[in-house]
């Protein structure tokens, strides 16, 4: 109780001291001019002090304001008791009533969030209705009481234009100059607010991106105000620099903080009104003065609303960006956030933490259990992380962790031991979850990042089998110690692609006369050893390296064809594409660009695709195939008859060549059904004007049967084994 009384007394004394100091000072420095041979204020700053005190102290500032105004009026005006009481009523009643209305409209926190929050309500009641209420009450008082001549004009005895300017001065004081009193008084009462103001309102304007703009903006504003306030009159200065003030603040809204704008503008406006030789140069009538005051009021309102709209849009933008960078359930940063961090830290270590059984448990306990587990894991491991290290959300049963500190392997082992030594509970039920982890160094972003993440995901799942940590690295020594055979093979494949270890082979595809073209086959060379397709193709497919592999093969072939041109208008080579390559949006454009760069015509290369690609429902694949055909490439369907293809689909296929799979050729001499299937395919293909190629032709008897069945081209060891391209 004593503390509360002490607080009330303390606030009363502080408010009273501020009123006794600020009211006479503000009255003395209030800018004024002469209208109709009478002095009129351009901005009556005691009103600004009143509003600032009420905003700072709330109801505790009412009595100090009343006492302060009463003492100041008595000191400066010395009116009879009745006139002094009425004057005090006119000065404060409307202001206090409007503050009460705003308090009622906005609630107990009506004084918070200045100047942006609930700006419209404050402007309406405090900056317009309160000043009008002051003048209305003074006009009523002037009709009943006789005030001294030097005050009578304020009580309605002046002209209409004088009264308009008088009301505008009160509006300017409340609307423009309240903040110029509010901020310094608040900093005096609470010095920490000065530091907070600097940190929140000034520091953001001095960041690397905004520093130059802020310094140039401030220098331009100060120079313009100094010139306009100079003690000489100039038509050029008045005509050209006055509008510049408004332009400067309009530009500043988009870059500076709202608080800095709302503090800079009243300071500039006060200087222009107090030293108005150039600002009012050319204002030769009372009506012109009223117009200029109206311009100040209108610009201030527009500037406040523009500042509010822009700051709100910036806040929404930051919020949307934050939401786009985080998972709404776990609250963790997502893959987009990871991509952004990788751009800033391109060389870092990424760890994939896999939680075994989480998928199965989520089917029983629900998806929120999975969210709870991921939150529990991140909270448990947070004390073990260094600055700048954090988790990222992945779909499914995994989490990503970016590490920047040393000893990655030892730290991950420590984390796994910690997680495996404790249990996570969901609704008082202990969950049986085992953990495994993988890690690797990232070099690059975009497609390379996603490929690496896919490899880490697979590797972490393998690591769960023994609760261990596996490394994805290009170091053979580390790989041999810590990773599986598949990862070793993956590293060999990646190293071969990085080092250009692609070797092209060619196998002939010929007709009955021995004429035809060659199919391009590929070998990879890594560490001096040759890898065959059955070794590297599964790895390339599993780890999504197909598009990269295909483009390197295409470029290698085009380089050979450019170096060894051949006359004629026939196909020279056929080229296989991996299944996922055609599902890349930009594939056809990149593919055609390579042919244009090496000046190789489209008819010299046949594109071989799988049945899965030919009959896919993927719009991207269909579009890419269509663009390749339009460019002049022939499309061949490889291994026809073993997967998606059937006779119904053959009727609507968009291709030029079909290659009958070797399973129908290998036993064609013993199995009459194979011979019938081959013949049926050939007959339907001829009806569609398709060329037929048969694979795995190994003896003369097979050759004769296939040619008699209608096959156009043959491929197999009988016609020629794969040889290096230079020897083919």
N, C-alpha and C positions, 0 to 999 in steps of 0.2 A: 504493500500500500504506500509506504514511504517512497519507494523507488518510483512508483507511478506519479506521485505528487511532485517529486523532484524532476521527473521528465517533463511534466506539464509546465512547471515553473521555468525550467531550462529553455524549453521551446518558446515560451512567452517572452523571456528576456532577450533571447537571440533575435526573435522576430521584431521586437520593439526597437532594439538597437539598429537593426538593418533598416527599419522604416524611418527612424529619426535621421539616419545618415543618407539613405538612398532617395527619399522623397524630396528633400530640398535640393540635393545635387541634381536629380533628374529634372526638377522644375527649373533649375538655373540653366541647364544645358539644352533644354527643349528648343529645337529650332523654331523660329517664328518669322513673320513678315508683317507688312502693313497692308491692310485692306480697308477701304473707306475711312482712311485716317485713323484707324484703330488697329491696335496690335492683335494679331491672331496667330495661334500656334499652328505650325505645320505638322507637329506630332507632339501631343501632350504626354510626355514620358512618365509622369506620376501614375497614370493609368497602367502603364507597362509594369511599374514597380508593384502596384497593387496585385495585378494578376500573377506576377512572379512569386510574391510572398504567399499568396493563397495556394498556388501550385506546389510550393515547397513545404508549407506547414499545414495545409488543409484548414480544418476548423480552428486549429491552434493559432492561426495567423489572423483571424478575424478581429479579435480585440486589439492586438498590437496595431493593425492597420487603422482601426477607428481612432485609437489614441494618437497615433502618429499624425494622421491627417488633421485631427483637432488641434494638436499643438502647433503644427506647421501653419495652419490657417490663422491661428491666433497670433503667431509670431510675425507673419508677413502681411495679413490683411486687417487684423484688429477690428472685426465687425461686432455689432451688437449681438447679444446672446441668441435672439430669435433668428436673425439672418445667418449667424454662424452655424446654428443647428440645422437650418434648412439647407445651407450650402453643403454641410457634411453629409446630410441625407442624400442630396442630389449626386454627390461625388461617388458614394459607395453603395447605396441601396440597390441600384440596378445591377451593379457588378456582382454583389453578393447573391442577389436573387438568381442571376443567370448561372453563377457557379453552382448554386443549389439545384437548379434544373438540370445542368450537365451531370452533376453527381447522381441525380435521380435517373437520368437516361442511361448512363454508362455504368453505374454501380460504384462500389467502394474503391475500385482501382481507377477512378476517372482521371487521376493525376499522373498515372503511369503511361509509358509508351509515347512520351512527347518527343518529337513533334509529329510522328507519323500516324500512330494508332488513333482511330476514330477522329480523324482530322476534320471531316465535314461537320460533325456535331459541334466541335469546339469553335470552328470558324463561324458557324451560323450564330450560336448563342453568345459567345464571348467577344468575337471580333465585329459583329454587326448589330445584334439586338441590344447588347449591353451599352455600346456607345450611343445608339439611338435613344435608349431608355434614359441615359444621363441627360441628353439634350432636352428630351420631352419634359422630364421632371424640372429641369432648369427653366424652361419656358413657362411652365405652370407657376413655378415659384416667382419668376419675374413679373407675372401678371398680378401677384398679390403683395409682393414686397418690393421695397425700393432699395436697390443696391447702389453703391458708389458708381460714379460715371465710368471709372476705369474697369469696372466689372459688368456694367449694365449690358454691354454688347454681347456678353456671354449668356445673358438671360433673355435674349430674344429682342433686344432693342436695335439690333443691327439690321442690315439689308438681308435679302434672301440669299444672295451669293455669299455673304459673310457667314451666314448660318450653315450653308452647304460646306464651305471650306472648314468651318469649325467642327462639323460632324466628321468630315474626312480626316481631320487631324486626330480625332479620337480613334477612328477605325485604323489609321496607320499605326498609332501607338499600340493598339491591341494586336493587330495582325502582323505587323512587321517587326516591332521593336521589343516585344515581350521576351523573345529568346536572347536578345543581347543583354537583358537584365538577369534572366533566369540562369543562364549558364555560369556567369561569374559568381553570382550569389551561391549557387549550389557548390561550386568549387571552393568557395570560402568556407562554407559550412562543413564540407566533406572533402578534404584534399585528395582522398583516394579517387574521387570522381574525376579529378583532373587527369590522373594517370589512366583511368578507365576510358575517359573521353579520347585521350591521345591514342591509346591502344586500339580502340574500336573505330574511331572516326578519322584519325590522321595517319596512323601507321598503314592501313590498307591502301591509302593513296600514295604511299612512298615505296611500294613494292617495285621490283625491277621493271615490270611491264608498265606501271603507271607513273613512275618517278619523274620521267622527263615531261610528260604531259602536265603533271601537277605543278612542277616548278615553273614551266612556261606559262601555265594558266594563272598562277599566283602573281608572277612578275607582270604579265599583261594587265591583270586586274589592278594591281597597285599602281602601275604607271598610268593607266587610264584615269583612275580616281584622282591621283595627284594632279594631273593636267586639268581635269575638270574642276578641281578645287583651288586651282591657282588664282591669285588675287588680281587677275586681269580678265577682260572680256574679249572673246574672239568669235567671230561668226563661223570660222572654219572649225574651231574646237567644238562649239555648241552644235553645229550642224552635222558633224561627222562622228564625234566621239560619244555623244549621248546615246545613240542607238547601239553603239558597240558594247556598252555595259550590259544591255539585255542579251546581246548575242553571246557575250562571254559566259554569262550564267547559264544560258541555254545549252552551250557546249559542255559546261562543267557538270550538268546533271547526269550525263551518261557515264562519267568516269569517277566522280567524287562521291563521298558518302553523304547521305541526307543531312546528318548533323553538321557537317562542315559547310554545306551549302546554306543551311538555315542560320548559321552563325555569320558566314561571310556576307550574305546579302544585307542584313540589317546594319552591319558596320559600314558597308558601302553606301547604303541608302542614307544613313545618318550623315555621313560626310557630304553627300551631295545636297542634302537639305540644309545642313548647317553652313556650308560654304558654297552658296548656290550662284556665284557670279556667272558661271558658264552653263550650269544645269538649267537655270531659269532665264538664260539669256534669250531675249526675244519674247518672253512672256510679259506682255505689256498691259494685260487686262486681268480682272478678277476671274473672268470666265476661262481664260487660258490657264490660269493657275489651277482652277478647279478641274480642268481637263487633265493637266499634268498629274495632279494628285490621284485622279481616277485611273490614269495609266499605271501609276505605281501600285495602286491597290489591285488592279486586275492582273498585272504581271506577277505580283506576289502570289495571288491565288493560283494562277496557272503554274507558276514555278513549284509551289508546294505540291500541287496535284501531280505534275509531271515527275517530281522527285519521288512521290509516293508510288506512282504507277511503275516507274523504272526500278525502284528498289524492290517492289513486290515481284516484278517480273524476274529480277535477278535472284530473289529468294526462291521463287518457284523453279527457276532453271536449275539452281544448285540442288534443290530438293529432288527434282526429277532425275538429275544426274546421279545423286546419291542413291536413289531408288533403283536406277538402271544399273548401278554398280554393286548392288547387294542382293542377297537372297531374302525374300520377305519373311520366310519362316525361321531360318536359322539366324538371320541377321549377319551372316558372314559375307565378305566380298565374293563376287562371282567371277566367272571367267573373263568378263569384260574388264573388271578391275585388275585381274592378273595381267591381261594384255597391256593395259595402260602402265602398270608397274614395270613390266618387262621392257617397255619402250624407254623408261627412265633408267632402269638397271638391266641392260641387255645381258650382262654376264653374271648370272647368279645360279644358285643351286635350288632346284625344285624337288620336293619330296612328295611322294604319293602314299598316303596312309590308307590301307585297305582293312575293312572290318568284316571278317568272315562271319557268316550266319545272320548278318544284319538284314539281308534281303528276306530270308526265311522268317525271321522273327517279326518283321514289319507286316507280313501277311497275317500273322496271328494277332499281334497287338495293335496294329494300325500304323498309319504313316507318321502320326505325331510321335510315336515311340522312336522312329528313326531320327526325327528332328531333335528329340530330347537327348539321344545318344550323342549326336554330333555336337550339340551344345556342351554336354558334359565332358566330352573329349577335349574340346578347345579350352574350356575353363580349367581342366586339370593340367593341361600342358602349358598354359599361358605363363606361369612363373618360370618355366624353363627356357623361354624365348628371350632373345636379345632385342635391343631396339631396332625397329625397322623390319622385324620378322613377324609374319602373321599367317593365319590360315585363310584358305579360299574354299568355297563350296563347290563340290562336284556332284552331279546327279548320281543316284545309286548309293553304293556302300563305301564311298571314298571321300577323302579330304585331301586338299593340296596344302603344302606348307613351303613357303619361301624362306630359305635360310641364308644369312649373310655372314654368320660367324664361322670360325675355323672348326676343324675336327668334326665334320659332318657325320661320318660313319659312327663315331663313338657317341655322339649326342643322340642320334637316332636309335642306337641300341639302348641307351639309357631311357629314352622315351618309351620304347616298346616294353622294356622290363617294367617300367612304372605302370603302364596301362594294363599289362597282363597280370600284374600283381594285385589289382583291385577290381571290384565288380561295380557295374553300373546298374542301378535299380530303376524300375518303371512300375509305378503303383505297388510299391513294396515287394516287387518280384525281381529277384536277381537275374540278370541277363548273361547268358553264356556267349561271350563275344571274344574271338581271337583276333589278334592284330598282326599285320605284316606291312612292311614298308619297302619302297624302292626310291632311289634318288639318282639324279643326273644333272649335269651342267647344261644350261640353256645357252645357245648361241644363235640369236636371231628371234624373229617374231613371225606372226602371220601363220602361214601353212606349216612352216617348220615347227612352230610352237605346238600346234595341235597334233602333229605327228609324234612329237616327243611325248606329249601328255598321253596319247594312246599307248605308246610303248611302255611308259611308266605304269599305266593302269594295269596292263597285262602282267607286267613284271611284279607289281605289288601283290596281285592275286596269287602268283606263284609263290611269293615269299611267305604267304599266310600258312602254307603247308607245314613249315617248321618254325613259325614265329621269328623269322630272321629278316635281315635287311639286305636287299640286293641292289647292286649299282649298275646303272646304265652309263657306260663310259667308253671312250675310244682307246683307252689304255689297255693293251692286251694283257699286261701283267695283272692289273687289277681285275679285269674281266675273268681271267682264268681262275682267280681265287674266289670270286664272289658271285658270279652269275652262271646261268644255265647255258647249255649248248645252243639253245635257240637265240639267246641274246648275243653270244659270240658270233653266230652266223649273221645276225642283224648288223652287228658292228662291221663285219666284213663287207656286207652289202653296201652299207652307208659309206664306208671308206672307198669302196670301188667306185661308187657314184661321185663322191667328192673328188677323186683323183682321175676321173675320166677313164676308168678301167673297163670300158665297154669294147668288146671284140665282136665284130659282125661276121656271121657265117651265112652261106647261101645254099639252098637245096633246089635243084631244078624241078619245074612243073612243065611238062611238055605234052604235046598232042601226038597223034599217031605218026606224024612226019618228023617228030623230034624237035619241033619249034615250040617256043613258049617263053616263060619268064622264070625268075627265081624267087622263092620265099626267103625272106630275111629271118634268120634265127640268131639268137644272142647268147654270148657267154660273158661272164664277168671275171675279171682278173683282180685278185686281192692278195697282197703279200707274195706275189709270184705264182700263186696257185689259181687254176682255172675252175670256176664254179659253173655247173651245168644248170639248165632251167629247172630241173626237178629239185634242185637245192635252193635256188634263190627266188623262184616265182612264188612259192607259198609265203615266204617271209615278206616279199614286196606286197603281196595282197593283204596279209594280216596287218601290217603296220602302215598301210595307206601310202605306200611309196610309188604306186602305179603311174600316176600322172607324171611325176618327175622322171621315172625310168623311161616311159614312152617318149617323152620329149627329147631326152638325151639320145635315145636310139634313132629317132627321126632325124635329129640334127647330124648325127654321125653318118647316117646313110646319105643325106643331102650333100654333105661335104665330099663324100666319095663320088657321088653322081656328078657334082660340079667339076671335080678334078678329072673325071673319066666320062666325058659326054659321048653320046651315041646317036647316030642319025636314025631316022625312022619315026613312025607314028604308032608304035605299039608299046605295050606295057613291058617294063624291064624287071620290076620287083613288086612283091606283095609284102605288106607290113602288118603285123598283129598289134592290136591295141588292147590294153588291160581293161577289165570290165568297168572299173570306176572312172577311167579316164574320160569317157564320153559324158560323164555326169558332172564335169567341171564346166561352169557357165562360160568361161572365156576360152575353152579349149579350141573350138573351131577357128576363132580369130587368131590365136597364137599359132596354130597349125598352119593356116594359110599364110601367115606372115613369114614363117620359116621358108616355105616354098618360094615366096616372092623374093626373099633375101638371097637365096641361092640360085634363083632363076631356073628352077626345075619345073617343067610343065606337069599338070595334074595327071595327064593320061599315062605317064610313065610309072606311076605307083598305084597299086591296088591296096585298098584298106580292108583288112580282115578283122571282123568282129565276131563275137560269140553270139549264140542264139539268145542268150539272156539279154544282150544289148539290142539285138535286132527286134525282139518282140517285147521289149520293155515298155512299161506304161509311163516311164519318166519323160516328162515334157522336155527336159534339158537334153537327154540323150536323143530323142526323136529330132529335136531342132538341130543338134550338132550333125547328125547323120544327113539330114535334109540339106544343110548348108554345104557339107562336103560333096554331096552328089551334084548340087547346083554349080559347084566350082569345077566339076569335071572329073572327080574321082569315081572309080568303080568300087562298089561295096561288095565284099564277099562274106558269106556266113560260114564260119568255121565250124567243124565238127557237127554238121547238120544231121539231125535225126536222133540225137541222144538225150536231148533235154526238153526245151520248150517247144521244139518244132513238131508239127504234124501236118497232115495234108491240108487241113482247113486253113492253117496259118500260112502254108506255102502259097495258097491262092492269093493272099493279100500282102505278101512280103514285098518290101521296097528295097530290092537289092539287084545286083547284076550277076553274081556268081554264088553258087552253093557248093560247099566242099563236103562230100559224103564222109562221115566219120569212118575211121579204120575198122571199127568193130563189125561193120557190115561187109568189109572187104577181106578181112583176115581169114574167115572161114567160108568164103563164097564158093570155093570148089567143093566143099563137103555139105554145105547147108543150102538147100534149094530156096528156103525162105529168104535168106540174105540176097540171093540173086533176084528173086521176085521183088523185094523191097527196092533194090537198086534200080531195077528196070522201071518200076512204078514212079520212083522219084525222077528219073530221067525223062519219062514221058510227060509228066506234069510240068517239069522245068522247061521242056521244049515248048509246051503250050504257053508258057509265060515268057518265052524268049530268054531264058536264063542259061548261062554257061554252067556245066557240071564238071567238078573236079573230084577225083577219087584219091584218097590217101592210103598209105601203107601198101602200095603195090610192090610185091617182092619177087614175083616170078612171071614167066611168060604166059602161063595158063591164066593167071588172074588178069593180066593185061588184055588177052584176047576176049575173055568174058566181058570185061568192063567196056571195052570199045564196042563190042557187039550190042551191049545193053544201051548204048547211047551216050556214054561218058565222053566228054570233050578233051579233058586234060587229066594226066596221071602224075602222081607224086609218090615216091617211095624209093627204097634202096635199089630196086631194079633199075630205076632211071638215074640214080646218082645220090650219094650220101652227102650230108652237109659238109661243106668245105669253107675255109676262110674266104672272105669276099674277094680278096685279091687273087685267089687261085681259081675261083668259080668261072 
